[in-house]
Amino acid sequence: FKDDPRLMRILFIDVFTISDEVTRLSRRTTESFAELVRTMVESLYPGLSGSGYDLRLVAHGLVGAFMNTAMHWAYGGYAEPVDVVVRNCAVMFEALGAYVERGGLQGPASA
């Protein structure tokens, strides 16, 4: 995105206003990415799947956070180095892992 800022605008901003078909394609792509993230979360933290959490919602939350981080990065003129952006996105997975490790598997009511 940093090398071609037009891609950021097209993929994260304009996509929702171009047409219904493009919006549907974007949603399918986001769903696919969220499914990939869900699968990864499930493999990293297998206990979450049977703990009352909806891993699909967790994955969509992570995807939304990543997308918002990318947009913020773009709006700021790509000031932060790519490795800093990636490291800060990774902290979201680390936070999930810390939550799981401290016993956050009892279900949403105990959170």
C-alpha positions as CSV (number, residue, x, y, z in Angstrom):
1,F,0.0,0.0,0.0
2,K,2.9,2.3,0.8
3,D,4.3,1.8,-2.7
4,D,1.0,2.5,-4.4
5,P,-1.3,4.5,-2.1
6,R,-4.1,4.3,-4.7
7,L,-4.5,0.7,-3.8
8,M,-5.3,1.6,-0.2
9,R,-7.9,4.1,-1.3
10,I,-9.5,1.6,-3.8
11,L,-9.5,-1.4,-1.4
12,F,-10.4,0.2,1.9
13,I,-12.3,3.3,1.1
14,D,-13.8,3.6,-2.4
15,V,-14.8,-0.1,-2.6
16,F,-17.9,0.6,-0.5
17,T,-19.2,3.4,-2.8
18,I,-18.4,2.2,-6.3
19,S,-21.3,-0.2,-6.9
20,D,-23.3,-2.9,-5.3
21,E,-21.4,-5.6,-7.2
22,V,-18.0,-4.3,-6.0
23,T,-19.4,-4.0,-2.5
24,R,-20.5,-7.7,-2.7
25,L,-17.1,-8.7,-4.0
26,S,-15.4,-6.8,-1.2
27,R,-17.6,-8.5,1.4
28,R,-16.8,-11.9,0.0
29,T,-13.1,-11.1,0.1
30,T,-13.4,-9.9,3.7
31,E,-15.3,-13.1,4.6
32,S,-12.6,-15.2,3.0
33,F,-9.9,-13.3,5.0
34,A,-11.9,-13.6,8.2
35,E,-12.3,-17.4,7.6
36,L,-8.5,-17.6,7.2
37,V,-8.0,-15.7,10.4
38,R,-10.6,-17.9,12.1
39,T,-8.8,-21.0,11.1
40,M,-5.5,-19.6,12.3
41,V,-7.1,-18.6,15.7
42,E,-8.6,-22.0,16.1
43,S,-5.3,-23.7,15.4
44,L,-3.4,-21.4,17.8
45,Y,-6.0,-21.6,20.6
46,P,-8.0,-24.8,20.1
47,G,-9.7,-24.4,23.5
48,L,-11.6,-21.3,22.3
49,S,-13.8,-23.2,19.9
50,G,-15.6,-25.1,22.7
51,S,-15.7,-22.3,25.2
52,G,-18.8,-20.4,24.1
53,Y,-17.1,-18.0,21.8
54,D,-18.0,-17.5,18.2
55,L,-14.6,-17.7,16.5
56,R,-16.2,-16.2,13.4
57,L,-17.0,-13.0,15.3
58,V,-13.5,-13.0,16.9
59,A,-12.0,-13.3,13.4
60,H,-14.1,-10.5,12.0
61,G,-13.1,-8.4,15.0
62,L,-9.4,-9.0,14.2
63,V,-9.9,-8.3,10.5
64,G,-11.7,-5.1,11.3
65,A,-8.9,-4.0,13.6
66,F,-6.3,-4.8,10.9
67,M,-8.3,-2.9,8.3
68,N,-8.7,0.1,10.6
69,T,-5.0,0.0,11.4
70,A,-4.1,0.0,7.7
71,M,-6.4,2.9,7.0
72,H,-5.0,4.9,9.9
73,W,-1.5,4.1,8.5
74,A,-2.5,5.4,5.1
75,Y,-4.3,8.5,6.4
76,G,-1.0,9.3,8.3
77,G,1.0,9.2,5.1
78,Y,2.6,5.8,5.8
79,A,4.8,7.5,8.4
80,E,5.4,4.3,10.4
81,P,7.7,1.6,8.9
82,V,5.9,-1.5,7.6
83,D,7.5,-3.7,10.3
84,V,6.1,-1.4,13.0
85,V,2.6,-1.7,11.5
86,V,2.9,-5.5,11.3
87,R,4.2,-5.7,14.9
88,N,1.3,-3.6,16.2
89,C,-1.2,-5.8,14.3
90,A,0.5,-8.9,15.8
91,V,-0.1,-7.5,19.3
92,M,-3.8,-8.2,18.8
93,F,-3.1,-11.9,18.4
94,E,-0.8,-11.7,21.4
95,A,-3.5,-10.1,23.5
96,L,-5.9,-12.9,22.5
97,G,-3.2,-15.4,23.5
98,A,-2.7,-13.7,26.9
99,Y,-6.5,-13.7,27.5
100,V,-6.6,-17.5,26.7
101,E,-3.6,-18.2,28.9
102,R,-5.0,-16.3,31.9
103,G,-8.1,-18.5,31.8
104,G,-10.4,-16.6,29.5
105,L,-12.0,-19.9,28.3
106,Q,-14.9,-20.0,30.6
107,G,-17.1,-18.2,28.1
108,P,-18.2,-14.6,27.4
109,A,-20.3,-14.3,30.6
110,S,-17.1,-14.4,32.7
111,A,-15.2,-11.9,30.6
